[in-house]
Amino acid sequence: MKFEDAKKYIKDYSGYRVEFEQQNGGILASDHFPDDDEDTIATEEEAWEFAECFAKAGKRKGIVNVYVIHGDDYTPVPSYRARKLNAY
């Protein structure tokens, strides 16, 4: 197996989370779901589906900069810039 393939497998295995920011009185507060004590989302595409639904529902409530991160190290997935929702 190539090293790059192995790294992708490890990232896929760790699951995914949805990162977002909420506007609150001129301040952006970062948060994510699922919480650290909950199971991560199994696939990247499923995480993007949750992100899209959450972004649509939260748009009027000040939810911005919604994107998918890796569940283990909290780094954005490679496509996050192109797919970021409610960019602020």
Steps between C-alpha positions, in 0.01 A plus 500: 500500500625847420558733795247756368235227483577394856467861624162530327381177665602628842319831443187320374499268800505785752169638378396861451347795679331820386674823604314832506501847650209687654470876492425640842508874551779561250707205620540167321500198733629169357335169571452158341280195507493221595658580836826338606321240713273393211569275202625680192317504166600195297568646154606835362199519268261432787673775699452742208130408488466583870697820442268610219185439705650673803617800293155546346322473834749725679541773240247728667648424842848624417662165414789564259814334365363145507737228376617144566803407711678174580369342819838416650713811456237766418670607177284601203448249222687590178187625318375725780587833332300420189205359695483734803140601571371839619850644455552820698 
